[in-house]
Every structure is written in C-alpha cells, then in structure tokens.
Amino acid sequence: MTVQSVTRLLAGIVVLVSLALAHWVSPNWLWLTAFVGVNLLQSGLTDWCPAMTILRLMKLPEAGSAKCS
C-alpha cells in the first residue's frame, strides 16, 4: 500500500467510525467528521496532510514507486 492509498483509507475509516459513534453514543462525534472534512479540504488546497507526513516517516512507499519483485 502507498502513502496516498493509506491516507484515503484512514480518512474513510475515521468518517465511518465517527458517524457510527454519533448515531449510537453522542451527536458530538460529528465534530470528528467535520474535522476530517476540513482536513481534506485543507489538504486539497495546500497539497499537505499531517497523516501523509507521518506515513512517510513510517517509510511507506509513494504512489508510482511500488517495486515488483
């Protein structure tokens, strides 16, 4: 998996989990969904995402650099 695919996967999981928590626990969990949305908007405008920085530090490969062996 690449940095880009893991980032999208992580965003989707956080949105779905926060929606489930908002439904079954407290509507205040929708703030987490809003945070993810704002982070995605900021990432689209600035081309920088904190999660991608962390994943790069974990040495995940970038898109287009996958190696077949």
mmCIF file of the N, C-alpha and C atoms, coordinates in Angstrom:
data_MODEL
# 
_entry.id   MODEL 
# 
loop_
_atom_site.group_PDB 
_atom_site.id 
_atom_site.type_symbol 
_atom_site.label_atom_id 
_atom_site.label_alt_id 
_atom_site.label_comp_id 
_atom_site.label_asym_id 
_atom_site.label_entity_id 
_atom_site.label_seq_id 
_atom_site.pdbx_PDB_ins_code 
_atom_site.Cartn_x 
_atom_site.Cartn_y 
_atom_site.Cartn_z 
_atom_site.occupancy 
_atom_site.B_iso_or_equiv 
_atom_site.pdbx_formal_charge 
_atom_site.auth_seq_id 
_atom_site.auth_comp_id 
_atom_site.auth_asym_id 
_atom_site.auth_atom_id 
_atom_site.pdbx_PDB_model_num 
ATOM 1   N N  . MET A 1 1  ? 0.842   -1.175 0.000  1.00 0.00 ? 1  MET A N  1 
ATOM 2   C CA . MET A 1 1  ? 0.000   0.000  0.000  1.00 0.00 ? 1  MET A CA 1 
ATOM 3   C C  . MET A 1 1  ? 0.887   1.239  0.000  1.00 0.00 ? 1  MET A C  1 
ATOM 4   N N  . THR A 1 2  ? 0.387   2.280  -0.624 1.00 0.00 ? 2  THR A N  1 
ATOM 5   C CA . THR A 1 2  ? 1.149   3.519  -0.721 1.00 0.00 ? 2  THR A CA 1 
ATOM 6   C C  . THR A 1 2  ? 0.639   4.552  0.284  1.00 0.00 ? 2  THR A C  1 
ATOM 7   N N  . VAL A 1 3  ? 1.419   5.612  0.438  1.00 0.00 ? 3  VAL A N  1 
ATOM 8   C CA . VAL A 1 3  ? 1.042   6.697  1.341  1.00 0.00 ? 3  VAL A CA 1 
ATOM 9   C C  . VAL A 1 3  ? -0.331  7.246  0.958  1.00 0.00 ? 3  VAL A C  1 
ATOM 10  N N  . GLN A 1 4  ? -0.558  7.439  -0.335 1.00 0.00 ? 4  GLN A N  1 
ATOM 11  C CA . GLN A 1 4  ? -1.806  8.022  -0.799 1.00 0.00 ? 4  GLN A CA 1 
ATOM 12  C C  . GLN A 1 4  ? -3.002  7.110  -0.513 1.00 0.00 ? 4  GLN A C  1 
ATOM 13  N N  . SER A 1 5  ? -2.862  5.829  -0.758 1.00 0.00 ? 5  SER A N  1 
ATOM 14  C CA . SER A 1 5  ? -3.986  4.910  -0.538 1.00 0.00 ? 5  SER A CA 1 
ATOM 15  C C  . SER A 1 5  ? -4.278  4.733  0.954  1.00 0.00 ? 5  SER A C  1 
ATOM 16  N N  . VAL A 1 6  ? -3.241  4.683  1.779  1.00 0.00 ? 6  VAL A N  1 
ATOM 17  C CA . VAL A 1 6  ? -3.448  4.546  3.223  1.00 0.00 ? 6  VAL A CA 1 
ATOM 18  C C  . VAL A 1 6  ? -4.102  5.813  3.786  1.00 0.00 ? 6  VAL A C  1 
ATOM 19  N N  . THR A 1 7  ? -3.725  6.978  3.266  1.00 0.00 ? 7  THR A N  1 
ATOM 20  C CA . THR A 1 7  ? -4.327  8.230  3.722  1.00 0.00 ? 7  THR A CA 1 
ATOM 21  C C  . THR A 1 7  ? -5.826  8.252  3.427  1.00 0.00 ? 7  THR A C  1 
ATOM 22  N N  . ARG A 1 8  ? -6.210  7.876  2.216  1.00 0.00 ? 8  ARG A N  1 
ATOM 23  C CA . ARG A 1 8  ? -7.637  7.843  1.856  1.00 0.00 ? 8  ARG A CA 1 
ATOM 24  C C  . ARG A 1 8  ? -8.376  6.794  2.675  1.00 0.00 ? 8  ARG A C  1 
ATOM 25  N N  . LEU A 1 9  ? -7.751  5.643  2.875  1.00 0.00 ? 9  LEU A N  1 
ATOM 26  C CA . LEU A 1 9  ? -8.352  4.584  3.680  1.00 0.00 ? 9  LEU A CA 1 
ATOM 27  C C  . LEU A 1 9  ? -8.561  5.051  5.122  1.00 0.00 ? 9  LEU A C  1 
ATOM 28  N N  . LEU A 1 10 ? -7.571  5.706  5.683  1.00 0.00 ? 10 LEU A N  1 
ATOM 29  C CA . LEU A 1 10 ? -7.661  6.212  7.049  1.00 0.00 ? 10 LEU A CA 1 
ATOM 30  C C  . LEU A 1 10 ? -8.769  7.260  7.182  1.00 0.00 ? 10 LEU A C  1 
ATOM 31  N N  . ALA A 1 11 ? -8.864  8.172  6.224  1.00 0.00 ? 11 ALA A N  1 
ATOM 32  C CA . ALA A 1 11 ? -9.918  9.190  6.260  1.00 0.00 ? 11 ALA A CA 1 
ATOM 33  C C  . ALA A 1 11 ? -11.304 8.547  6.196  1.00 0.00 ? 11 ALA A C  1 
ATOM 34  N N  . GLY A 1 12 ? -11.481 7.568  5.336  1.00 0.00 ? 12 GLY A N  1 
ATOM 35  C CA . GLY A 1 12 ? -12.765 6.883  5.232  1.00 0.00 ? 12 GLY A CA 1 
ATOM 36  C C  . GLY A 1 12 ? -13.135 6.137  6.499  1.00 0.00 ? 12 GLY A C  1 
ATOM 37  N N  . ILE A 1 13 ? -12.172 5.473  7.096  1.00 0.00 ? 13 ILE A N  1 
ATOM 38  C CA . ILE A 1 13 ? -12.439 4.737  8.339  1.00 0.00 ? 13 ILE A CA 1 
ATOM 39  C C  . ILE A 1 13 ? -12.831 5.694  9.458  1.00 0.00 ? 13 ILE A C  1 
ATOM 40  N N  . VAL A 1 14 ? -12.098 6.809  9.592  1.00 0.00 ? 14 VAL A N  1 
ATOM 41  C CA . VAL A 1 14 ? -12.406 7.762  10.660 1.00 0.00 ? 14 VAL A CA 1 
ATOM 42  C C  . VAL A 1 14 ? -13.799 8.356  10.467 1.00 0.00 ? 14 VAL A C  1 
ATOM 43  N N  . VAL A 1 15 ? -14.175 8.679  9.229  1.00 0.00 ? 15 VAL A N  1 
ATOM 44  C CA . VAL A 1 15 ? -15.510 9.221  8.967  1.00 0.00 ? 15 VAL A CA 1 
ATOM 45  C C  . VAL A 1 15 ? -16.586 8.202  9.336  1.00 0.00 ? 15 VAL A C  1 
ATOM 46  N N  . LEU A 1 16 ? -16.429 6.967  8.910  1.00 0.00 ? 16 LEU A N  1 
ATOM 47  C CA . LEU A 1 16 ? -17.443 5.948  9.198  1.00 0.00 ? 16 LEU A CA 1 
ATOM 48  C C  . LEU A 1 16 ? -17.540 5.646  10.693 1.00 0.00 ? 16 LEU A C  1 
ATOM 49  N N  . VAL A 1 17 ? -16.411 5.572  11.369 1.00 0.00 ? 17 VAL A N  1 
ATOM 50  C CA . VAL A 1 17 ? -16.426 5.316  12.816 1.00 0.00 ? 17 VAL A CA 1 
ATOM 51  C C  . VAL A 1 17 ? -17.071 6.477  13.564 1.00 0.00 ? 17 VAL A C  1 
ATOM 52  N N  . SER A 1 18 ? -16.749 7.709  13.168 1.00 0.00 ? 18 SER A N  1 
ATOM 53  C CA . SER A 1 18 ? -17.338 8.855  13.858 1.00 0.00 ? 18 SER A CA 1 
ATOM 54  C C  . SER A 1 18 ? -18.837 8.949  13.597 1.00 0.00 ? 18 SER A C  1 
ATOM 55  N N  . LEU A 1 19 ? -19.289 8.575  12.411 1.00 0.00 ? 19 LEU A N  1 
ATOM 56  C CA . LEU A 1 19 ? -20.729 8.557  12.149 1.00 0.00 ? 19 LEU A CA 1 
ATOM 57  C C  . LEU A 1 19 ? -21.428 7.496  12.991 1.00 0.00 ? 19 LEU A C  1 
ATOM 58  N N  . ALA A 1 20 ? -20.815 6.340  13.126 1.00 0.00 ? 20 ALA A N  1 
ATOM 59  C CA . ALA A 1 20 ? -21.401 5.295  13.969 1.00 0.00 ? 20 ALA A CA 1 
ATOM 60  C C  . ALA A 1 20 ? -21.442 5.742  15.432 1.00 0.00 ? 20 ALA A C  1 
ATOM 61  N N  . LEU A 1 21 ? -20.372 6.365  15.902 1.00 0.00 ? 21 LEU A N  1 
ATOM 62  C CA . LEU A 1 21 ? -20.352 6.858  17.281 1.00 0.00 ? 21 LEU A CA 1 
ATOM 63  C C  . LEU A 1 21 ? -21.388 7.964  17.486 1.00 0.00 ? 21 LEU A C  1 
ATOM 64  N N  . ALA A 1 22 ? -21.578 8.806  16.485 1.00 0.00 ? 22 ALA A N  1 
ATOM 65  C CA . ALA A 1 22 ? -22.593 9.862  16.588 1.00 0.00 ? 22 ALA A CA 1 
ATOM 66  C C  . ALA A 1 22 ? -23.989 9.262  16.656 1.00 0.00 ? 22 ALA A C  1 
ATOM 67  N N  . HIS A 1 23 ? -24.201 8.181  15.952 1.00 0.00 ? 23 HIS A N  1 
ATOM 68  C CA . HIS A 1 23 ? -25.519 7.537  15.946 1.00 0.00 ? 23 HIS A CA 1 
ATOM 69  C C  . HIS A 1 23 ? -25.805 6.820  17.264 1.00 0.00 ? 23 HIS A C  1 
ATOM 70  N N  . TRP A 1 24 ? -24.808 6.069  17.763 1.00 0.00 ? 24 TRP A N  1 
ATOM 71  C CA . TRP A 1 24 ? -25.055 5.222  18.924 1.00 0.00 ? 24 TRP A CA 1 
ATOM 72  C C  . TRP A 1 24 ? -24.586 5.802  20.262 1.00 0.00 ? 24 TRP A C  1 
ATOM 73  N N  . VAL A 1 25 ? -23.704 6.790  20.249 1.00 0.00 ? 25 VAL A N  1 
ATOM 74  C CA . VAL A 1 25 ? -23.157 7.296  21.507 1.00 0.00 ? 25 VAL A CA 1 
ATOM 75  C C  . VAL A 1 25 ? -23.584 8.740  21.764 1.00 0.00 ? 25 VAL A C  1 
ATOM 76  N N  . SER A 1 26 ? -23.129 9.649  20.922 1.00 0.00 ? 26 SER A N  1 
ATOM 77  C CA . SER A 1 26 ? -23.419 11.067 21.132 1.00 0.00 ? 26 SER A CA 1 
ATOM 78  C C  . SER A 1 26 ? -23.264 11.819 19.814 1.00 0.00 ? 26 SER A C  1 
ATOM 79  N N  . PRO A 1 27 ? -24.164 12.746 19.513 1.00 0.00 ? 27 PRO A N  1 
ATOM 80  C CA . PRO A 1 27 ? -24.032 13.539 18.287 1.00 0.00 ? 27 PRO A CA 1 
ATOM 81  C C  . PRO A 1 27 ? -22.764 14.407 18.259 1.00 0.00 ? 27 PRO A C  1 
ATOM 82  N N  . ASN A 1 28 ? -22.131 14.596 19.397 1.00 0.00 ? 28 ASN A N  1 
ATOM 83  C CA . ASN A 1 28 ? -20.898 15.384 19.425 1.00 0.00 ? 28 ASN A CA 1 
ATOM 84  C C  . ASN A 1 28 ? -19.775 14.748 18.604 1.00 0.00 ? 28 ASN A C  1 
ATOM 85  N N  . TRP A 1 29 ? -19.880 13.456 18.298 1.00 0.00 ? 29 TRP A N  1 
ATOM 86  C CA . TRP A 1 29 ? -18.874 12.793 17.476 1.00 0.00 ? 29 TRP A CA 1 
ATOM 87  C C  . TRP A 1 29 ? -18.871 13.322 16.045 1.00 0.00 ? 29 TRP A C  1 
ATOM 88  N N  . LEU A 1 30 ? -19.918 14.053 15.655 1.00 0.00 ? 30 LEU A N  1 
ATOM 89  C CA . LEU A 1 30 ? -19.939 14.636 14.315 1.00 0.00 ? 30 LEU A CA 1 
ATOM 90  C C  . LEU A 1 30 ? -18.856 15.699 14.153 1.00 0.00 ? 30 LEU A C  1 
ATOM 91  N N  . TRP A 1 31 ? -18.354 16.245 15.270 1.00 0.00 ? 31 TRP A N  1 
ATOM 92  C CA . TRP A 1 31 ? -17.241 17.173 15.190 1.00 0.00 ? 31 TRP A CA 1 
ATOM 93  C C  . TRP A 1 31 ? -15.998 16.497 14.608 1.00 0.00 ? 31 TRP A C  1 
ATOM 94  N N  . LEU A 1 32 ? -15.815 15.226 14.887 1.00 0.00 ? 32 LEU A N  1 
ATOM 95  C CA . LEU A 1 32 ? -14.686 14.491 14.302 1.00 0.00 ? 32 LEU A CA 1 
ATOM 96  C C  . LEU A 1 32 ? -14.865 14.364 12.792 1.00 0.00 ? 32 LEU A C  1 
ATOM 97  N N  . THR A 1 33 ? -16.077 14.097 12.355 1.00 0.00 ? 33 THR A N  1 
ATOM 98  C CA . THR A 1 33 ? -16.358 14.035 10.918 1.00 0.00 ? 33 THR A CA 1 
ATOM 99  C C  . THR A 1 33 ? -16.067 15.377 10.272 1.00 0.00 ? 33 THR A C  1 
ATOM 100 N N  . ALA A 1 34 ? -16.491 16.461 10.923 1.00 0.00 ? 34 ALA A N  1 
ATOM 101 C CA . ALA A 1 34 ? -16.229 17.801 10.395 1.00 0.00 ? 34 ALA A CA 1 
ATOM 102 C C  . ALA A 1 34 ? -14.724 18.081 10.331 1.00 0.00 ? 34 ALA A C  1 
ATOM 103 N N  . PHE A 1 35 ? -13.980 17.642 11.346 1.00 0.00 ? 35 PHE A N  1 
ATOM 104 C CA . PHE A 1 35 ? -12.530 17.834 11.351 1.00 0.00 ? 35 PHE A CA 1 
ATOM 105 C C  . PHE A 1 35 ? -11.882 17.122 10.169 1.00 0.00 ? 35 PHE A C  1 
ATOM 106 N N  . VAL A 1 36 ? -12.307 15.903 9.888  1.00 0.00 ? 36 VAL A N  1 
ATOM 107 C CA . VAL A 1 36 ? -11.757 15.161 8.755  1.00 0.00 ? 36 VAL A CA 1 
ATOM 108 C C  . VAL A 1 36 ? -12.088 15.888 7.451  1.00 0.00 ? 36 VAL A C  1 
ATOM 109 N N  . GLY A 1 37 ? -13.313 16.391 7.336  1.00 0.00 ? 37 GLY A N  1 
ATOM 110 C CA . GLY A 1 37 ? -13.700 17.124 6.133  1.00 0.00 ? 37 GLY A CA 1 
ATOM 111 C C  . GLY A 1 37 ? -12.871 18.383 5.939  1.00 0.00 ? 37 GLY A C  1 
ATOM 112 N N  . VAL A 1 38 ? -12.648 19.136 7.012  1.00 0.00 ? 38 VAL A N  1 
ATOM 113 C CA . VAL A 1 38 ? -11.830 20.347 6.927  1.00 0.00 ? 38 VAL A CA 1 
ATOM 114 C C  . VAL A 1 38 ? -10.384 19.985 6.581  1.00 0.00 ? 38 VAL A C  1 
ATOM 115 N N  . ASN A 1 39 ? -9.884  18.897 7.159  1.00 0.00 ? 39 ASN A N  1 
ATOM 116 C CA . ASN A 1 39 ? -8.520  18.460 6.854  1.00 0.00 ? 39 ASN A CA 1 
ATOM 117 C C  . ASN A 1 39 ? -8.405  18.063 5.384  1.00 0.00 ? 39 ASN A C  1 
ATOM 118 N N  . LEU A 1 40 ? -9.413  17.378 4.847  1.00 0.00 ? 40 LEU A N  1 
ATOM 119 C CA . LEU A 1 40 ? -9.381  17.010 3.428  1.00 0.00 ? 40 LEU A CA 1 
ATOM 120 C C  . LEU A 1 40 ? -9.435  18.247 2.537  1.00 0.00 ? 40 LEU A C  1 
ATOM 121 N N  . LEU A 1 41 ? -10.247 19.231 2.910  1.00 0.00 ? 41 LEU A N  1 
ATOM 122 C CA . LEU A 1 41 ? -10.326 20.487 2.161  1.00 0.00 ? 41 LEU A CA 1 
ATOM 123 C C  . LEU A 1 41 ? -8.982  21.213 2.190  1.00 0.00 ? 41 LEU A C  1 
ATOM 124 N N  . GLN A 1 42 ? -8.399  21.338 3.366  1.00 0.00 ? 42 GLN A N  1 
ATOM 125 C CA . GLN A 1 42 ? -7.092  21.981 3.505  1.00 0.00 ? 42 GLN A CA 1 
ATOM 126 C C  . GLN A 1 42 ? -6.029  21.232 2.706  1.00 0.00 ? 42 GLN A C  1 
ATOM 127 N N  . SER A 1 43 ? -6.076  19.916 2.744  1.00 0.00 ? 43 SER A N  1 
ATOM 128 C CA . SER A 1 43 ? -5.109  19.104 2.024  1.00 0.00 ? 43 SER A CA 1 
ATOM 129 C C  . SER A 1 43 ? -5.240  19.306 0.512  1.00 0.00 ? 43 SER A C  1 
ATOM 130 N N  . GLY A 1 44 ? -6.466  19.419 0.043  1.00 0.00 ? 44 GLY A N  1 
ATOM 131 C CA . GLY A 1 44 ? -6.672  19.651 -1.385 1.00 0.00 ? 44 GLY A CA 1 
ATOM 132 C C  . GLY A 1 44 ? -6.171  21.009 -1.839 1.00 0.00 ? 44 GLY A C  1 
ATOM 133 N N  . LEU A 1 45 ? -6.260  22.001 -0.961 1.00 0.00 ? 45 LEU A N  1 
ATOM 134 C CA . LEU A 1 45 ? -5.828  23.359 -1.319 1.00 0.00 ? 45 LEU A CA 1 
ATOM 135 C C  . LEU A 1 45 ? -4.323  23.555 -1.173 1.00 0.00 ? 45 LEU A C  1 
ATOM 136 N N  . THR A 1 46 ? -3.710  22.919 -0.175 1.00 0.00 ? 46 THR A N  1 
ATOM 137 C CA . THR A 1 46 ? -2.291  23.155 0.101  1.00 0.00 ? 46 THR A CA 1 
ATOM 138 C C  . THR A 1 46 ? -1.389  21.999 -0.311 1.00 0.00 ? 46 THR A C  1 
ATOM 139 N N  . ASP A 1 47 ? -1.970  20.850 -0.654 1.00 0.00 ? 47 ASP A N  1 
ATOM 140 C CA . ASP A 1 47 ? -1.209  19.656 -1.014 1.00 0.00 ? 47 ASP A CA 1 
ATOM 141 C C  . ASP A 1 47 ? -0.316  19.182 0.137  1.00 0.00 ? 47 ASP A C  1 
ATOM 142 N N  . TRP A 1 48 ? -0.775  19.394 1.382  1.00 0.00 ? 48 TRP A N  1 
ATOM 143 C CA . TRP A 1 48 ? -0.060  18.920 2.561  1.00 0.00 ? 48 TRP A CA 1 
ATOM 144 C C  . TRP A 1 48 ? -1.060  18.324 3.544  1.00 0.00 ? 48 TRP A C  1 
ATOM 145 N N  . CYS A 1 49 ? -0.739  17.163 4.068  1.00 0.00 ? 49 CYS A N  1 
ATOM 146 C CA . CYS A 1 49 ? -1.606  16.483 5.021  1.00 0.00 ? 49 CYS A CA 1 
ATOM 147 C C  . CYS A 1 49 ? -0.736  15.918 6.144  1.00 0.00 ? 49 CYS A C  1 
ATOM 148 N N  . PRO A 1 50 ? -1.093  16.197 7.405  1.00 0.00 ? 50 PRO A N  1 
ATOM 149 C CA . PRO A 1 50 ? -0.287  15.677 8.519  1.00 0.00 ? 50 PRO A CA 1 
ATOM 150 C C  . PRO A 1 50 ? -0.179  14.148 8.503  1.00 0.00 ? 50 PRO A C  1 
ATOM 151 N N  . ALA A 1 51 ? -1.249  13.471 8.142  1.00 0.00 ? 51 ALA A N  1 
ATOM 152 C CA . ALA A 1 51 ? -1.211  11.999 8.116  1.00 0.00 ? 51 ALA A CA 1 
ATOM 153 C C  . ALA A 1 51 ? -0.197  11.494 7.095  1.00 0.00 ? 51 ALA A C  1 
ATOM 154 N N  . MET A 1 52 ? -0.090  12.171 5.955  1.00 0.00 ? 52 MET A N  1 
ATOM 155 C CA . MET A 1 52 ? 0.875   11.743 4.940  1.00 0.00 ? 52 MET A CA 1 
ATOM 156 C C  . MET A 1 52 ? 2.306   11.928 5.436  1.00 0.00 ? 52 MET A C  1 
ATOM 157 N N  . THR A 1 53 ? 2.558   12.978 6.193  1.00 0.00 ? 53 THR A N  1 
ATOM 158 C CA . THR A 1 53 ? 3.884   13.204 6.764  1.00 0.00 ? 53 THR A CA 1 
ATOM 159 C C  . THR A 1 53 ? 4.246   12.058 7.706  1.00 0.00 ? 53 THR A C  1 
ATOM 160 N N  . ILE A 1 54 ? 3.301   11.653 8.542  1.00 0.00 ? 54 ILE A N  1 
ATOM 161 C CA . ILE A 1 54 ? 3.538   10.556 9.481  1.00 0.00 ? 54 ILE A CA 1 
ATOM 162 C C  . ILE A 1 54 ? 3.755   9.244  8.737  1.00 0.00 ? 54 ILE A C  1 
ATOM 163 N N  . LEU A 1 55 ? 2.949   8.995  7.713  1.00 0.00 ? 55 LEU A N  1 
ATOM 164 C CA . LEU A 1 55 ? 3.104   7.752  6.947  1.00 0.00 ? 55 LEU A CA 1 
ATOM 165 C C  . LEU A 1 55 ? 4.428   7.713  6.197  1.00 0.00 ? 55 LEU A C  1 
ATOM 166 N N  . ARG A 1 56 ? 4.889   8.859  5.727  1.00 0.00 ? 56 ARG A N  1 
ATOM 167 C CA . ARG A 1 56 ? 6.202   8.904  5.068  1.00 0.00 ? 56 ARG A CA 1 
ATOM 168 C C  . ARG A 1 56 ? 7.320   8.602  6.063  1.00 0.00 ? 56 ARG A C  1 
ATOM 169 N N  . LEU A 1 57 ? 7.174   9.087  7.300  1.00 0.00 ? 57 LEU A N  1 
ATOM 170 C CA . LEU A 1 57 ? 8.165   8.780  8.329  1.00 0.00 ? 57 LEU A CA 1 
ATOM 171 C C  . LEU A 1 57 ? 8.182   7.287  8.656  1.00 0.00 ? 57 LEU A C  1 
ATOM 172 N N  . MET A 1 58 ? 7.035   6.617  8.420  1.00 0.00 ? 58 MET A N  1 
ATOM 173 C CA . MET A 1 58 ? 6.946   5.173  8.641  1.00 0.00 ? 58 MET A CA 1 
ATOM 174 C C  . MET A 1 58 ? 7.461   4.392  7.441  1.00 0.00 ? 58 MET A C  1 
ATOM 175 N N  . LYS A 1 59 ? 8.022   5.113  6.452  1.00 0.00 ? 59 LYS A N  1 
ATOM 176 C CA . LYS A 1 59 ? 8.677   4.522  5.275  1.00 0.00 ? 59 LYS A CA 1 
ATOM 177 C C  . LYS A 1 59 ? 7.707   3.798  4.334  1.00 0.00 ? 59 LYS A C  1 
ATOM 178 N N  . LEU A 1 60 ? 6.448   4.238  4.263  1.00 0.00 ? 60 LEU A N  1 
ATOM 179 C CA . LEU A 1 60 ? 5.543   3.682  3.271  1.00 0.00 ? 60 LEU A CA 1 
ATOM 180 C C  . LEU A 1 60 ? 5.934   4.212  1.899  1.00 0.00 ? 60 LEU A C  1 
ATOM 181 N N  . PRO A 1 61 ? 5.775   3.414  0.853  1.00 0.00 ? 61 PRO A N  1 
ATOM 182 C CA . PRO A 1 61 ? 6.175   3.874  -0.490 1.00 0.00 ? 61 PRO A CA 1 
ATOM 183 C C  . PRO A 1 61 ? 5.193   4.904  -1.041 1.00 0.00 ? 61 PRO A C  1 
ATOM 184 N N  . GLU A 1 62 ? 5.680   5.768  -1.903 1.00 0.00 ? 62 GLU A N  1 
ATOM 185 C CA . GLU A 1 62 ? 4.852   6.751  -2.589 1.00 0.00 ? 62 GLU A CA 1 
ATOM 186 C C  . GLU A 1 62 ? 4.185   6.075  -3.793 1.00 0.00 ? 62 GLU A C  1 
ATOM 187 N N  . ALA A 1 63 ? 3.112   6.690  -4.275 1.00 0.00 ? 63 ALA A N  1 
ATOM 188 C CA . ALA A 1 63 ? 2.432   6.171  -5.472 1.00 0.00 ? 63 ALA A CA 1 
ATOM 189 C C  . ALA A 1 63 ? 3.400   6.242  -6.646 1.00 0.00 ? 63 ALA A C  1 
ATOM 190 N N  . GLY A 1 64 ? 3.404   5.212  -7.473 1.00 0.00 ? 64 GLY A N  1 
ATOM 191 C CA . GLY A 1 64 ? 4.274   5.192  -8.630 1.00 0.00 ? 64 GLY A CA 1 
ATOM 192 C C  . GLY A 1 64 ? 5.666   4.656  -8.346 1.00 0.00 ? 64 GLY A C  1 
ATOM 193 N N  . SER A 1 65 ? 5.964   4.376  -7.080 1.00 0.00 ? 65 SER A N  1 
ATOM 194 C CA . SER A 1 65 ? 7.291   3.862  -6.754 1.00 0.00 ? 65 SER A CA 1 
ATOM 195 C C  . SER A 1 65 ? 7.229   2.432  -6.216 1.00 0.00 ? 65 SER A C  1 
ATOM 196 N N  . ALA A 1 66 ? 6.098   1.770  -6.437 1.00 0.00 ? 66 ALA A N  1 
ATOM 197 C CA . ALA A 1 66 ? 5.976   0.383  -5.973 1.00 0.00 ? 66 ALA A CA 1 
ATOM 198 C C  . ALA A 1 66 ? 6.930   -0.499 -6.772 1.00 0.00 ? 66 ALA A C  1 
ATOM 199 N N  . LYS A 1 67 ? 7.580   -1.410 -6.084 1.00 0.00 ? 67 LYS A N  1 
ATOM 200 C CA . LYS A 1 67 ? 8.557   -2.272 -6.720 1.00 0.00 ? 67 LYS A CA 1 
ATOM 201 C C  . LYS A 1 67 ? 8.009   -3.694 -6.824 1.00 0.00 ? 67 LYS A C  1 
ATOM 202 N N  . CYS A 1 68 ? 8.086   -4.247 -8.009 1.00 0.00 ? 68 CYS A N  1 
ATOM 203 C CA . CYS A 1 68 ? 7.675   -5.646 -8.204 1.00 0.00 ? 68 CYS A CA 1 
ATOM 204 C C  . CYS A 1 68 ? 8.926   -6.510 -8.105 1.00 0.00 ? 68 CYS A C  1 
ATOM 205 N N  . SER A 1 69 ? 8.806   -7.613 -7.393 1.00 0.00 ? 69 SER A N  1 
ATOM 206 C CA . SER A 1 69 ? 9.988   -8.474 -7.292 1.00 0.00 ? 69 SER A CA 1 
ATOM 207 C C  . SER A 1 69 ? 9.694   -9.851 -7.763 1.00 0.00 ? 69 SER A C  1 
# 
